[in-house]
Every structure is written in C-alpha cells, then in structure tokens.
Amino acid sequence: MAYRGGFSDECGVFGVADSDDAANLAYLGLYALQHRGQESAGIASLDGGEIHVEREMGYVADVFDEARLSRLPGRTAIGHVRYSTAGASLLANAQPIVFATGRGPLGLAHNGNLVNAREIRTALEGKGALFTTTSDSEVILHLIARSGAPTLAGAIAEALSEVRGAYSLVILSRDGIFAVRDPNGIRPLTLGIREGSPVVASETCAFDLIGASYERDVEPGEIVQLSHDGFTSHRFAFPISTPCVFEHVYFARPDSRVFGRSVAASRQGFGRRLAREHPARADVVVPVPDSGMYAALGFAEESGIPFALGLVRNHYVGRTFIEPKQAIRHFGVKVKLNPVREVVEGKRVVLVDDSIVRGTTSRKIVKMLREAGAREVHVRVSSPPTMNSCHYGIDTPTRGELIAANQSVDEIRRFIDADSLGYLSVEGMLEAFGRPQQATCTACFTGLYPVEVEEEEREKEHALDAK
C-alpha cells in the first residue's frame, strides 16, 4: 500500500531442510520476503542437535553478513521477518523464538495472530510458566513443551487445539522442520523443492530467488514435516478454508502465487471489474505505486483509457529521514512519491490505488497531481471500503481511525478533494478473487470474522470510536 500511515506489513517465514547451504538459503528467502516485515529479521539453524539463532532489529541485508551467517551451521534452518501485530517492536520479540524443552530444542517462526493468546498466557503463568517475550507466538511453544503426546507432531497438534486465530508456522526441531497452517488457512504457506531439499515459505517469490520449484500449499489444518525424506503430512484439524483476500489486494508480491492463484492476475481482475463498476471519462490511468500498478493495468485494459506512470516512487527511502527546518508542503509524501508533470498536465486523471485507510495520504496525492497540472482527478480503489480492524496478523488502525468506518463515500471524496471516487464492491472483489464469501476472509471490509474474536480484542478495535 502506498504511504498512507495506515496498514502495516505482517510477517514472513521461510525454512529449508537437508541442504548444504541452509543458512545462506534462509537469508535469500527472507530477502525475497522483506516486504512482509521490516522491523526485525532472524534465522535459526540446527547443527548436531543444537539450535543456533541470530536475530536483530532492521532489514535482512542490514542484519546479516557473511560473518553472522557463518555462526549458523547445519543443514536445516528457518527464518523470519517481522512487523509487530502482537507484542511490542523489541529485539526480545524478534523471531525465531528458541526454547529448550524435554523434546530437545525448538525454534518457532509465526506469521499471523492468535485471538485468545492473552487468555492462554494468563492460565500458563498461573501454572508457573515464565515468558521471555510479549509476543503471542510464545504461547504456542509453551503449549508444545507441556504436551504429553508421544511424538512432536502429536504435541504440535495438541497445542494448536487450544489456540484460535491465524497462524502459519515453521517449527525447527531435531526431527526437521514442521510447517503448519491454521484450520482456516488465513495466512499463506507454500512448499517447494530445491535440488532435492524441501523448502517452505510464505510466498513463492522466495522460491524463485533460490531456484526452488513450487510443489503445493500447506493445506489448512495440516502439519507437514520437512526432512531428508521429503514431506510427511499430518492432519490435525478439519479444514474450514477462509484465506485472507487482502493478501491479494495488497500484501503479497505480485510475482507470487498465493493460495494457489497469481497475485498479479487477481489485481488485474480487481482493476477490470472496478472499471466496469465505476467508469470514468478520463485521458489517462495512473497507478499509485507499487501495489496499485496491476489494478491500474486492469482498469486501463477494460476501459480503453491509456495507462501511464504519472507518479514515481523513490525506492531508496529509509525508515527515517531528516526534514528541513523550513517546512516543505507535502514533504512526507513527496519524499516517497513525485508526479510526472508531462504525464498529468492538462489531463483528466484516473488515480488507481489498492485502498484508502485514513485518507490523509490520498488527499496529499490528489493535491500533488492538481499542482502538477491535472485538470481532473478521479480516484478509483481496487478494494471495498476498509471499515474494520484485522485481528489475524495485519497491523491495522482502529475503527475510529478508518475513514470509511466513519464517513460516507461522498464525504471521503470531498475530504480527499477528488472529482469522483469509486470503490470496488465486495461482490466484484470476490468474483475477481475466484472464491465465494463463505470461503474467504473479508473481515476488514465486511466485519464478518471467520474465527471468533475475543471481546477484549474487539474493545481495542472500538477504543477510539468514542473520542
């Protein structure tokens, strides 16, 4: 999503078993998944029955160098990039989390969010458990360690029978890697093969970088063991598949296949349907880079209006920058996006974005286009109005901060100063996604949560509504 101070990325996980180059492959896999989390990065490797771990705050390329990777020996490794959705942004919460247990050392990396973690943690603390992080992921390791099941796969299944929410997990052990998806399959997790070594990743773009071939997705409610024998499957829950459509709207890379479908194809489909639902009399279709790109292509194809890159993104902006002492109008947006005057001057522009969260950044972009000479600006959004918080692993604002939860479409249009505003319908989005409502998580758009959310969590969502 493009610079609106709204949604934040979630997490990415990777694992490789039985490879001579495990730590280096994990590094490359995380490099490909960097878009899923930029707060911290970590890799854990298994060597001689021991787990070695290196974690740090920051980007993958900044955290790891040859010296650090050399401290991760062994033929099996897992990795994690993180954006905090439960637990503060602290080094202590960086993953993989490593535990010494009666079953040997375990390392865990988690993408998602547990909706009953607080309740489980309180119960475990009452039984003497000591927690080293504030992350919801740690409760899973405690439950596995306390299980009396005879096998590790059985202990994982027993532990997961107590948790609710979204979780795609990779668990490192002396038995190899266990890859797990929750019964609803809300977050993605895919399996591949590289030169005979089994690999697992949040998205297939990680396989492309390391030269692995895609095999299949980990199914909802499935535990898959990765070892020198390949893949071994265990079913731990009845699947009720409701994958998150927002992975295709924004989070996943367009060159990935997620939930068995091309992300780029989905986004172009959203754009084509959007053009049919909300046509515009215009001269040029301009995307908000980068995630609005494919939807804008679809809109242009369907409408017959020429596509042009009227906004340029600066890809080299760090996480912080020094602002001039003398204020520059729209500085926060301009440092990341800048209009191409030759493309928009004197034109009626269709501006295509994937979503509007608070509306403040959209307003600044519209103003920038007008100042660059755009005669009209018609905003088209390739998803429905975002009206609810996510409780399944995406860091979202509360309802009180979501503009669509508190204002009508026309009020939003006036706020962002667009000549017209159109959102993709829920029905149109699902048709382009290729799944019906009952088989998709659309909670951020519809308020229909496929996994029951604790009242305490909902109270956080509505906390600002009364302000």
C-alpha positions in Angstrom: 0.0 0.0 0.0 1.3 3.4 -0.8 2.3 5.6 2.0 -0.8 6.4 4.0 0.3 5.6 7.5 -2.4 3.0 7.7 -1.9 -0.7 7.3 1.5 -2.1 8.1 3.0 -5.3 6.8 2.8 -8.5 8.8 5.4 -11.3 8.8 7.2 -13.7 6.5 8.5 -17.2 7.3 11.0 -19.5 5.5 12.5 -22.9 6.1 14.9 -25.3 4.3 15.7 -28.9 5.3 18.7 -31.1 4.5 20.8 -28.6 2.5 24.5 -27.8 2.5 23.7 -24.1 2.3 20.8 -23.8 4.7 21.6 -20.5 6.4 22.5 -18.7 3.2 19.3 -20.0 1.5 17.3 -18.8 4.5 18.9 -15.4 4.2 18.0 -15.2 0.5 14.4 -16.5 1.2 14.0 -13.7 3.8 15.4 -11.2 1.4 12.6 -12.1 -1.1 10.0 -11.8 1.8 11.3 -8.5 3.1 8.1 -6.7 2.0 6.2 -8.7 4.7 8.1 -7.2 7.6 10.8 -4.7 8.1 11.2 -4.4 11.9 13.4 -7.4 12.6 14.9 -10.4 10.9 16.2 -13.7 12.3 17.5 -17.1 11.3 17.8 -20.3 13.4 19.8 -23.3 12.3 20.1 -26.9 13.5 23.6 -28.5 13.8 24.4 -31.6 15.8 21.2 -31.5 17.8 21.7 -27.8 18.8 19.9 -24.8 17.5 21.9 -21.6 16.8 20.0 -18.3 16.4 20.9 -14.8 15.1 18.2 -12.1 15.4 18.4 -8.3 15.1 16.2 -5.3 14.5 16.3 -4.0 11.0 16.2 -5.2 7.4 17.6 -8.6 6.3 20.5 -7.1 4.4 21.5 -5.0 7.4 21.1 -7.7 10.0 23.1 -10.5 8.2 26.6 -10.5 6.7 29.0 -13.4 6.0 30.4 -13.4 9.5 26.9 -13.6 11.1 25.8 -16.3 8.7 28.9 -18.3 9.5 27.6 -18.6 13.0 24.6 -20.6 11.7 26.0 -24.0 10.9 23.9 -27.0 9.9 21.8 -28.4 7.1 18.4 -27.2 8.3 17.3 -23.6 9.0 14.2 -21.4 9.5 13.9 -17.7 9.2 11.5 -14.8 10.0 10.9 -11.2 9.0 8.6 -9.4 11.4 6.3 -6.5 11.7 4.7 -6.5 15.2 1.0 -7.2 15.4 1.0 -8.7 18.9 3.9 -7.7 21.2 6.0 -4.6 21.1 8.6 -3.8 18.5 11.6 -5.0 20.6 14.6 -7.3 20.0 13.2 -9.7 22.6 10.2 -10.2 20.4 12.2 -10.9 17.2 11.9 -14.4 15.8 12.6 -17.3 15.5 11.9 -17.9 19.2 14.1 -20.7 20.6 13.2 -22.9 23.6 15.0 -25.7 25.4 12.4 -28.4 26.0 12.2 -32.0 27.1 11.9 -32.9 23.5 15.1 -31.1 22.6 15.5 -27.5 21.4 12.7 -26.0 19.4 12.7 -22.9 17.2 9.4 -21.2 16.1 8.6 -18.5 13.4 5.0 -17.3 13.2 3.0 -15.3 10.6 -0.4 -14.4 11.9 -2.1 -13.5 15.2 -3.8 -15.5 18.0 -7.0 -14.1 19.2 -7.0 -16.0 22.5 -3.3 -15.6 23.4 -3.9 -13.4 26.4 -6.2 -15.9 28.0 -3.8 -18.9 27.4 -0.8 -16.9 28.7 -2.6 -16.0 31.9 -3.5 -19.6 32.5 0.0 -20.8 31.8 1.5 -18.1 34.1 -0.8 -19.4 36.8 0.8 -22.8 36.4 4.3 -21.4 36.8 5.2 -20.7 33.1 7.8 -17.9 32.6 7.6 -15.9 29.4 10.6 -14.2 27.9 8.7 -12.1 25.3 5.4 -10.2 24.9 4.7 -12.0 21.6 1.6 -14.1 21.2 3.7 -16.7 19.4 5.5 -17.8 22.6 2.3 -19.4 24.0 2.5 -22.0 21.2 6.0 -23.1 22.3 4.9 -23.3 25.9 1.9 -25.5 25.0 4.1 -27.8 22.8 6.6 -28.1 25.6 3.9 -29.1 28.2 2.2 -31.6 25.9 2.3 -35.3 26.9 1.9 -36.5 23.3 4.4 -39.3 22.3 5.5 -37.5 19.1 6.4 -33.9 18.3 3.8 -33.9 15.6 1.3 -35.0 18.2 2.4 -32.4 20.6 2.1 -29.6 18.0 -1.4 -30.9 17.2 -2.4 -30.9 20.9 -1.0 -27.4 21.4 -2.8 -26.0 18.4 -6.1 -27.5 19.6 -6.0 -24.8 22.3 -5.3 -21.7 20.2 -7.6 -19.7 17.9 -6.7 -17.3 15.2 -4.4 -17.1 12.2 -1.1 -19.0 12.2 1.3 -20.1 9.5 4.2 -21.6 11.4 7.6 -23.1 10.8 9.0 -25.1 13.8 12.6 -26.2 13.8 13.5 -29.4 15.7 15.8 -32.4 15.7 13.2 -34.1 13.6 13.4 -31.5 10.9 11.0 -28.6 10.2 7.3 -28.7 10.8 5.2 -26.4 8.6 1.7 -25.7 9.9 -1.4 -23.7 8.7 -4.4 -22.9 10.9 -7.7 -24.7 10.0 -9.0 -21.6 8.2 -5.7 -21.1 6.2 -5.9 -17.4 6.7 -2.2 -16.7 6.0 -0.3 -18.3 3.2 2.3 -21.1 3.4 3.8 -22.9 0.4 6.0 -25.9 -0.1 8.8 -26.3 -2.7 11.9 -28.4 -3.6 15.4 -27.2 -4.3 17.9 -29.7 -5.6 16.2 -32.4 -3.5 15.9 -30.3 -0.4 12.4 -29.5 0.8 11.7 -25.8 1.4 8.7 -23.8 2.8 7.9 -20.1 2.5 5.2 -17.6 3.0 5.2 -16.8 -0.8 6.5 -18.4 -3.9 8.7 -15.4 -4.8 11.1 -16.8 -2.3 11.4 -20.0 -4.3 12.1 -18.0 -7.5 15.1 -16.3 -5.9 16.7 -19.6 -4.7 15.9 -21.7 -7.7 13.3 -23.9 -6.0 10.2 -25.3 -7.7 6.7 -24.9 -6.2 5.1 -28.1 -5.1 1.9 -27.2 -3.3 0.4 -25.2 -0.5 0.4 -26.4 3.1 -3.3 -27.2 3.5 -5.5 -25.5 6.2 -5.4 -27.7 9.3 -2.2 -29.6 8.1 1.2 -30.2 9.7 3.9 -31.1 7.1 7.2 -32.4 8.3 10.2 -31.5 6.1 13.3 -33.7 6.4 15.8 -35.7 4.3 12.8 -38.0 3.4 10.9 -35.1 1.8 7.4 -34.2 3.0 5.3 -36.1 5.5 1.8 -34.9 6.1 -0.3 -35.0 9.4 -3.9 -33.7 9.6 -4.6 -32.0 13.0 -7.9 -30.2 12.3 -10.9 -30.2 10.0 -10.2 -27.5 7.4 -12.6 -24.5 7.0 -10.7 -22.6 4.4 -11.1 -18.8 4.5 -7.9 -17.3 3.1 -7.4 -13.6 3.5 -8.3 -11.7 0.3 -6.2 -8.7 1.4 -3.1 -10.8 0.7 -4.1 -10.4 -3.0 -5.3 -6.8 -2.6 -2.0 -5.6 -1.1 0.3 -7.6 1.0 1.7 -10.3 -1.3 4.2 -9.6 -4.0 2.6 -9.6 -7.5 5.1 -12.1 -8.8 3.9 -14.7 -6.2 1.3 -17.4 -6.3 -0.6 -17.2 -3.1 -3.5 -19.5 -2.2 -2.8 -21.3 -5.5 -3.5 -18.1 -7.6 -1.4 -15.5 -9.3 -1.4 -12.3 -7.2 -0.9 -10.2 -10.4 -3.8 -11.9 -12.1 -6.1 -11.1 -9.1 -5.1 -7.5 -9.0 -5.7 -7.0 -12.8 -9.0 -8.7 -12.3 -9.9 -6.2 -9.5 -9.0 -3.4 -11.8 -11.1 -4.7 -14.7 -14.1 -5.2 -12.5 -13.5 -1.7 -11.0 -13.6 -0.1 -14.5 -17.0 -1.8 -15.2 -18.4 -0.8 -11.8 -17.1 2.8 -11.8 -16.2 4.0 -15.3 -14.7 7.5 -15.7 -14.4 10.0 -18.6 -10.7 10.5 -18.5 -7.5 10.8 -20.5 -5.0 8.7 -18.5 -4.9 5.9 -15.9 -2.2 6.5 -13.3 -1.4 3.9 -10.5 -0.2 4.7 -7.0 3.0 2.6 -7.0 3.7 -0.1 -6.2 0.6 -2.1 -5.2 -1.8 -0.1 -7.3 0.1 -1.0 -10.5 -1.6 -4.2 -11.6 -5.1 -2.9 -10.7 -4.4 0.2 -12.8 -3.4 -2.0 -15.7 -6.6 -3.9 -15.5 -8.6 -0.7 -15.3 -6.8 0.6 -18.4 -7.3 -2.6 -20.3 -11.1 -2.7 -19.6 -11.8 1.0 -20.1 -9.5 1.6 -23.1 -8.0 4.6 -21.4 -4.2 4.8 -21.8 -2.1 3.7 -18.8 0.9 5.8 -17.8 3.3 6.1 -14.9 2.3 9.5 -13.6 3.7 9.0 -10.2 7.3 8.0 -9.5 8.3 6.2 -6.3 11.6 6.7 -4.6 12.7 3.2 -3.7 15.6 4.3 -1.6 13.8 6.0 1.2 15.0 4.6 4.6 12.9 4.2 7.7 13.7 7.7 8.9 14.8 10.9 7.2 15.7 14.4 8.3 13.1 17.0 7.4 14.2 20.5 6.5 13.9 23.2 9.2 11.7 25.2 6.9 8.6 23.3 6.2 8.0 21.9 2.7 4.4 21.3 1.7 3.6 17.5 1.5 7.2 16.7 2.4 6.3 13.3 3.9 4.6 12.1 0.7 6.9 13.9 -1.7 10.0 12.2 -0.3 8.4 8.9 -1.5 6.2 9.9 -4.4 6.5 12.6 -7.0 4.2 13.4 -10.0 5.5 13.4 -13.6 4.1 16.7 -14.9 4.4 15.7 -18.6 2.0 12.8 -18.0 -0.7 14.5 -16.0 -0.6 18.2 -17.0 -3.9 19.3 -18.6 -5.3 15.7 -18.3 -8.3 14.1 -16.7 -6.6 11.5 -14.5 -7.9 8.2 -13.1 -5.8 7.6 -10.0 -5.9 3.9 -9.0 -4.9 2.7 -5.5 -5.5 -0.5 -3.6 -7.2 1.0 -0.6 -7.8 4.2 1.5 -7.2 3.9 5.2 -7.2 7.3 6.9 -7.5 9.3 3.7 -4.8 11.8 4.6 -2.2 10.5 2.1 -4.7 10.1 -0.7 -5.6 13.7 -0.1 -2.0 14.8 -0.4 -1.5 12.8 -3.6 -4.6 14.3 -5.2 -3.3 17.7 -4.3 0.1 17.0 -5.8 -1.5 15.9 -9.0 -3.5 19.1 -9.2 -0.5 21.2 -8.5 1.3 19.3 -11.4 -1.5 20.5 -13.7 -4.0 17.6 -13.6 -7.4 19.0 -14.8 -9.5 16.4 -13.0 -8.6 13.6 -10.6 -10.9 10.6 -10.4 -9.9 8.2 -7.6 -10.6 4.5 -8.0 -9.9 2.0 -5.2 -9.4 -1.7 -6.1 -11.0 -3.0 -2.9 -14.1 -2.2 -0.9 -14.1 0.5 1.8 -12.0 -0.7 4.8 -14.3 -0.5 7.8 -12.9 -2.9 10.4 -9.7 -3.8 12.1 -7.8 -7.1 11.3 -7.2 -9.5 14.2 -5.4 -12.1 12.2 -1.9 -10.7 11.7 -2.2 -7.4 9.9 -1.4 -4.3 11.9 -4.4 -2.1 11.2 -5.8 1.1 12.7 -8.8 1.1 15.0 -12.3 1.7 13.5 -12.1 5.2 14.8 -9.1 5.9 12.6 -10.6 4.2 9.5 -12.2 7.0 7.4 -14.6 4.6 5.7 -16.0 3.4 9.0 -17.0 7.0 9.9 -17.7 8.8 6.7 -19.8 8.2 3.5 -18.1 7.7 0.1 -19.1 11.2 -0.9 -17.7 12.7 2.4 -14.5 10.8 1.7 -14.4 12.2 -1.9 -14.8 15.7 -0.5 -12.1 15.1 2.1 -9.5 13.9 -0.4 -10.7 16.6 -2.9 -11.3 14.1 -5.8 -13.7 14.9 -8.7 -15.2 11.4 -8.2 -14.5 8.4 -6.0 -15.4 4.7 -6.6 -14.6 1.6 -4.6 -14.7 -2.0 -5.9 -17.7 -3.8 -4.5 -17.3 -6.8 -2.2 -19.1 -8.9 -4.8 -16.8 -7.7 -7.6 -13.7 -8.4 -5.5 -14.8 -11.9 -4.6 -15.6 -12.6 -8.3 -12.2 -11.5 -9.4 -10.6 -13.4 -6.5 -12.4 -16.5 -7.6 -13.8 -17.5 -4.2 -17.3 -17.0 -2.5 -17.8 -15.0 0.7 -18.1 -18.1 2.9 -14.7 -19.4 1.7 -12.8 -16.1 2.1 -11.8 -13.8 5.0 -13.2 -10.3 4.2 -13.4 -9.1 7.8 -11.6 -5.8 7.2 -14.3 -4.9 4.6 -17.4 -6.7 5.9 -16.9 -7.2 9.6 -17.5 -11.0 9.1 -14.8 -12.6 11.2 -14.3 -16.3 10.3 -12.6 -17.0 13.7 -14.4 -15.6 16.7 -12.6 -12.7 18.2 -12.4 -12.2 22.0 -14.4 -9.3 23.3 -11.3 -7.8 24.7 -9.8 -7.6 21.2 -13.0 -6.0 19.8 -12.9 -3.4 22.6 -9.4 -2.4 21.3 -10.8 -2.0 17.8 -13.5 0.4 19.0 -11.4 2.2 21.5 -11.2 5.4 19.6 -14.8 5.5 18.4 -15.9 7.4 21.4 -13.2 10.1 21.0 
